[in-house]
């Protein structure tokens, strides 16, 4: 069963585009794929940490925020050239992976297989 914690409408709102007006078919497609990729990423990463979640009901507002932040990051990277992210207002930075992982309740990145610390 696919994880459905967030919707493309939530991601569109976070991107500052509350309606589909003027959205290209490609932009709409990328938004849908970025949303599902974020759902999958969040669910899979939490499962890898030993956290058991329902694939339909998001466990908390914090986890929902982290999932939306990851979807925004994926969407913005898809519209970018190289390492520079493009926001709709021309200035939006990418959400950091540290902030995303913290909101998802995950440990910090590992160094040589050992977790640096937790966000608890």
Buried (B, 14 or more C-beta within 10 A) or exposed (E): EEBBBBBBEBBBEBBEBEEEEEBEEEBEEBBBBBBBBBBBBBBEBBEEBEBEBEBEEBBEEEBBBBBBBBBBBBBBBBEEEEEEBBBEEEEBEBBEBEBBBBBBBBBBEEEEEEEEEEEE
